Amino acid sequence: MSNTHVGLIGIVVKNRECTASKVNQILSDHAAIIVGRMGVPYDTRNVSFISLMIDANEDQIKSFEKDLQEIKGISVSSNMVEIPKECGCMR
């Protein structure tokens, strides 16, 4: 049985007027792996911050990050922890 990863992906969206629709489309395309999302616009600096909690396998994570990084003006950072499908009781 394959393991999945849970973790956080942080996205900084610069010049959001030009990139928001592309980012939102990618988030929709990968919605099945997104457990939670919080977005905070910072109007003074014309940037937005998006924090995502995801649950996915390595291939899904790589595909998601690749799609986001192809957009000019996007910075992506992630922190993942591997979780076995049947992890049992941790001691």
FIKESE-868110 format. One record per atom (N, C-alpha, C): atom name; x, y, z. Coordinates in nm, 4 decimals. Layout:
BEGIN
PT/atom/east/north/up
PT/CA/X/Y/Z
...
This chain:
BEGIN
PT/atom/east/north/up
PT/N/0.0843/-0.1170/0.0000
PT/CA/0.0000/0.0000/0.0000
PT/C/0.0897/0.1244/0.0000
PT/N/0.0589/0.2193/-0.0874
PT/CA/0.1468/0.3350/-0.1004
PT/C/0.1195/0.4378/0.0089
PT/N/0.2231/0.5099/0.0447
PT/CA/0.2115/0.6122/0.1469
PT/C/0.1709/0.7444/0.0845
PT/N/0.1062/0.8269/0.1632
PT/CA/0.0743/0.9615/0.1186
PT/C/0.1472/1.0593/0.2090
PT/N/0.1411/1.1831/0.1709
PT/CA/0.2037/1.2896/0.2478
PT/C/0.0958/1.3902/0.2860
PT/N/0.1081/1.4443/0.4050
PT/CA/0.0259/1.5574/0.4452
PT/C/0.1215/1.6717/0.4736
PT/N/0.0726/1.7909/0.4538
PT/CA/0.1595/1.9038/0.4790
PT/C/0.1003/2.0338/0.4323
PT/N/0.1862/2.1330/0.4288
PT/CA/0.1457/2.2678/0.3922
PT/C/0.2177/2.3129/0.2659
PT/N/0.1443/2.3832/0.1838
PT/CA/0.2030/2.4522/0.0693
PT/C/0.1716/2.6000/0.0871
PT/N/0.2749/2.6812/0.0831
PT/CA/0.2594/2.8259/0.0905
PT/C/0.2807/2.8855/-0.0470
PT/N/0.1904/2.9730/-0.0858
PT/CA/0.1986/3.0374/-0.2175
PT/C/0.1958/3.1879/-0.1977
PT/N/0.2921/3.2560/-0.2575
PT/CA/0.2917/3.4017/-0.2608
PT/C/0.2580/3.4416/-0.4039
PT/N/0.1507/3.5175/-0.4180
PT/CA/0.1031/3.5600/-0.5498
PT/C/0.1345/3.7074/-0.5663
PT/N/0.2289/3.7365/-0.6557
PT/CA/0.2631/3.8759/-0.6851
PT/C/0.1753/3.9225/-0.8008
PT/N/0.1430/4.0513/-0.8038
PT/CA/0.0646/4.1082/-0.9115
PT/C/-0.0616/4.0250/-0.9359
PT/N/-0.1418/4.0126/-0.8318
PT/CA/-0.2535/3.9192/-0.8356
PT/C/-0.3571/3.9488/-0.9426
PT/N/-0.3662/4.0716/-0.9881
PT/CA/-0.4621/4.1018/-1.0947
PT/C/-0.4324/4.0205/-1.2208
PT/N/-0.3057/3.9945/-1.2444
PT/CA/-0.2650/3.9204/-1.3641
PT/C/-0.2598/3.7695/-1.3436
PT/N/-0.2474/3.7253/-1.2188
PT/CA/-0.2236/3.5828/-1.1950
PT/C/-0.3364/3.5098/-1.1229
PT/N/-0.4295/3.5821/-1.0634
PT/CA/-0.5314/3.5195/-0.9788
PT/C/-0.6134/3.4141/-1.0527
PT/N/-0.6559/3.4429/-1.1736
PT/CA/-0.7399/3.3459/-1.2451
PT/C/-0.6632/3.2181/-1.2766
PT/N/-0.5350/3.2300/-1.3110
PT/CA/-0.4531/3.1111/-1.3380
PT/C/-0.4334/3.0277/-1.2115
PT/N/-0.4041/3.0952/-1.1002
PT/CA/-0.3841/3.0251/-0.9737
PT/C/-0.5127/2.9538/-0.9328
PT/N/-0.6249/3.0236/-0.9411
PT/CA/-0.7520/2.9629/-0.9022
PT/C/-0.7876/2.8440/-0.9903
PT/N/-0.7538/2.8488/-1.1176
PT/CA/-0.7800/2.7354/-1.2059
PT/C/-0.6974/2.6139/-1.1643
PT/N/-0.5714/2.6360/-1.1304
PT/CA/-0.4850/2.5247/-1.0867
PT/C/-0.5352/2.4678/-0.9542
PT/N/-0.5758/2.5551/-0.8623
PT/CA/-0.6310/2.5063/-0.7361
PT/C/-0.7565/2.4221/-0.7613
PT/N/-0.8393/2.4636/-0.8539
PT/CA/-0.9586/2.3855/-0.8887
PT/C/-0.9215/2.2525/-0.9525
PT/N/-0.8207/2.2550/-1.0395
PT/CA/-0.7768/2.1324/-1.1065
PT/C/-0.7239/2.0286/-1.0067
PT/N/-0.6678/2.0739/-0.8963
PT/CA/-0.6072/1.9861/-0.7960
PT/C/-0.6897/1.9823/-0.6663
PT/N/-0.8157/2.0168/-0.6736
PT/CA/-0.9008/2.0276/-0.5550
PT/C/-0.9092/1.8987/-0.4744
PT/N/-0.8950/1.7840/-0.5400
PT/CA/-0.9087/1.6552/-0.4707
PT/C/-0.8019/1.6339/-0.3632
PT/N/-0.6877/1.7019/-0.3745
PT/CA/-0.5810/1.6825/-0.2750
PT/C/-0.5768/1.7944/-0.1713
PT/N/-0.6588/1.8964/-0.1880
PT/CA/-0.6592/2.0102/-0.0960
PT/C/-0.7583/1.9840/0.0164
PT/N/-0.7070/1.9794/0.1390
PT/CA/-0.7895/1.9555/0.2568
PT/C/-0.8420/2.0877/0.3126
PT/N/-0.7598/2.1915/0.3075
PT/CA/-0.7990/2.3219/0.3588
PT/C/-0.7228/2.4332/0.2890
PT/N/-0.7838/2.5517/0.2883
PT/CA/-0.7232/2.6658/0.2181
PT/C/-0.7533/2.7939/0.2940
PT/N/-0.6511/2.8803/0.3042
PT/CA/-0.6697/3.0125/0.3604
PT/C/-0.5964/3.1111/0.2704
PT/N/-0.6647/3.2137/0.2283
PT/CA/-0.6037/3.3166/0.1455
PT/C/-0.6118/3.4515/0.2141
PT/N/-0.5021/3.5258/0.2074
PT/CA/-0.4973/3.6581/0.2701
PT/C/-0.4414/3.7582/0.1689
PT/N/-0.5235/3.8506/0.1222
PT/CA/-0.4719/3.9547/0.0340
PT/C/-0.3995/4.0622/0.1155
PT/N/-0.2920/4.1126/0.0601
PT/CA/-0.2184/4.2216/0.1235
PT/C/-0.2169/4.3358/0.0219
PT/N/-0.3252/4.4126/0.0218
PT/CA/-0.3485/4.5148/-0.0804
PT/C/-0.2393/4.6198/-0.0878
PT/N/-0.1848/4.6579/0.0252
PT/CA/-0.0818/4.7620/0.0291
PT/C/0.0377/4.7248/-0.0577
PT/N/0.0703/4.5948/-0.0626
PT/CA/0.1868/4.5485/-0.1385
PT/C/0.1493/4.4766/-0.2683
PT/N/0.0189/4.4704/-0.3002
PT/CA/-0.0304/4.4049/-0.4212
PT/C/0.0160/4.2590/-0.4311
PT/N/0.0106/4.1891/-0.3181
PT/CA/0.0413/4.0467/-0.3147
PT/C/-0.0684/3.9768/-0.2341
PT/N/-0.0761/3.8455/-0.2526
PT/CA/-0.1657/3.7629/-0.1734
PT/C/-0.0880/3.6428/-0.1233
PT/N/-0.1308/3.5927/-0.0095
PT/CA/-0.0702/3.4732/0.0483
PT/C/-0.1776/3.3661/0.0556
PT/N/-0.1434/3.2469/0.0092
PT/CA/-0.2356/3.1344/0.0153
PT/C/-0.1653/3.0215/0.0897
PT/N/-0.2334/2.9683/0.1896
PT/CA/-0.1825/2.8550/0.2653
PT/C/-0.2752/2.7365/0.2398
PT/N/-0.2172/2.6248/0.1990
PT/CA/-0.2952/2.5057/0.1690
PT/C/-0.2505/2.3896/0.2556
PT/N/-0.3442/2.3133/0.3058
PT/CA/-0.3131/2.1849/0.3680
PT/C/-0.3514/2.0803/0.2645
PT/N/-0.2576/1.9886/0.2353
PT/CA/-0.2862/1.8878/0.1342
PT/C/-0.2607/1.7471/0.1878
PT/N/-0.3220/1.6504/0.1199
PT/CA/-0.3042/1.5080/0.1479
PT/C/-0.2929/1.4416/0.0118
PT/N/-0.1713/1.3973/-0.0240
PT/CA/-0.1483/1.3490/-0.1601
PT/C/-0.0260/1.2585/-0.1664
PT/N/-0.0142/1.1862/-0.2781
PT/CA/0.1071/1.1082/-0.3002
PT/C/0.2121/1.1976/-0.3669
PT/N/0.3339/1.1465/-0.3784
PT/CA/0.4443/1.2277/-0.4313
PT/C/0.4188/1.2786/-0.5730
PT/N/0.3630/1.1939/-0.6587
PT/CA/0.3367/1.2357/-0.7963
PT/C/0.2358/1.3501/-0.8016
PT/N/0.1322/1.3426/-0.7193
PT/CA/0.0320/1.4488/-0.7169
PT/C/0.0922/1.5803/-0.6672
PT/N/0.1770/1.5713/-0.5658
PT/CA/0.2408/1.6917/-0.5113
PT/C/0.3316/1.7555/-0.6153
PT/N/0.4138/1.6742/-0.6817
PT/CA/0.5050/1.7271/-0.7839
PT/C/0.4284/1.7929/-0.8981
PT/N/0.3210/1.7286/-0.9424
PT/CA/0.2399/1.7843/-1.0510
PT/C/0.1780/1.9180/-1.0102
PT/N/0.1250/1.9240/-0.8895
PT/CA/0.0622/2.0456/-0.8383
PT/C/0.1641/2.1591/-0.8295
PT/N/0.2790/2.1315/-0.7683
PT/CA/0.3817/2.2349/-0.7548
PT/C/0.4338/2.2797/-0.8911
PT/N/0.4524/2.1866/-0.9831
PT/CA/0.5003/2.2208/-1.1176
PT/C/0.4015/2.3147/-1.1873
PT/N/0.2736/2.2818/-1.1794
PT/CA/0.1719/2.3668/-1.2426
PT/C/0.1749/2.5080/-1.1855
PT/N/0.1890/2.5206/-1.0535
PT/CA/0.1933/2.6529/-0.9915
PT/C/0.3192/2.7292/-1.0304
PT/N/0.4341/2.6613/-1.0313
PT/CA/0.5611/2.7280/-1.0589
PT/C/0.5741/2.7749/-1.2032
PT/N/0.4889/2.7253/-1.2904
PT/CA/0.4924/2.7699/-1.4302
PT/C/0.4311/2.9087/-1.4481
PT/N/0.3634/2.9583/-1.3461
PT/CA/0.3018/3.0909/-1.3542
PT/C/0.4028/3.1957/-1.3097
PT/N/0.4271/3.2927/-1.3951
PT/CA/0.5182/3.4018/-1.3619
PT/C/0.4599/3.4829/-1.2466
PT/N/0.5433/3.5122/-1.1460
PT/CA/0.4994/3.5920/-1.0323
PT/C/0.4482/3.5101/-0.9155
PT/N/0.4702/3.3787/-0.9191
PT/CA/0.4259/3.2901/-0.8118
PT/C/0.5479/3.2297/-0.7432
PT/N/0.5474/3.2315/-0.6099
PT/CA/0.6495/3.1617/-0.5319
PT/C/0.5789/3.0521/-0.4529
PT/N/0.6382/2.9323/-0.4537
PT/CA/0.5768/2.8168/-0.3881
PT/C/0.6781/2.7534/-0.2934
PT/N/0.6323/2.7213/-0.1727
PT/CA/0.7153/2.6528/-0.0755
PT/C/0.6297/2.5461/-0.0080
PT/N/0.6905/2.4304/0.0195
PT/CA/0.6115/2.3240/0.0810
PT/C/0.6877/2.2559/0.1936
PT/N/0.6115/2.1976/0.2841
PT/CA/0.6656/2.1202/0.3943
PT/C/0.5742/1.9998/0.4131
PT/N/0.6259/1.8793/0.3847
PT/CA/0.5448/1.7578/0.3850
PT/C/0.5960/1.6562/0.4866
PT/N/0.5053/1.5736/0.5351
PT/CA/0.5369/1.4636/0.6247
PT/C/0.4733/1.3386/0.5650
PT/N/0.5523/1.2312/0.5536
PT/CA/0.5003/1.1060/0.4990
PT/C/0.4171/1.0345/0.6046
PT/N/0.2982/0.9897/0.5642
PT/CA/0.2078/0.9187/0.6535
PT/C/0.1710/0.7855/0.5883
PT/N/0.2066/0.6729/0.6492
PT/CA/0.1641/0.5439/0.5937
PT/C/0.0113/0.5348/0.5932
PT/N/-0.0449/0.4657/0.4922
PT/CA/-0.1899/0.4495/0.4829
PT/C/-0.2469/0.3884/0.6101
PT/N/-0.1782/0.2894/0.6637
PT/CA/-0.2226/0.2268/0.7877
PT/C/-0.1109/0.2447/0.8915
PT/N/-0.1122/0.3592/0.9565
PT/CA/-0.0002/0.3935/1.0441
PT/C/-0.0133/0.3348/1.1840
PT/N/-0.1307/0.2918/1.2242
PT/CA/-0.1447/0.2342/1.3571
PT/C/-0.1259/0.3381/1.4667
PT/N/-0.1050/0.2928/1.5846
PT/CA/-0.0886/0.3807/1.6994
PT/C/0.0576/0.4237/1.7115
PT/N/0.0797/0.5536/1.7201
PT/CA/0.2163/0.6047/1.7368
PT/C/0.2485/0.6101/1.8847
PT/N/0.3655/0.5650/1.9228
PT/CA/0.4074/0.5672/2.0629
PT/C/0.5397/0.6369/2.0756
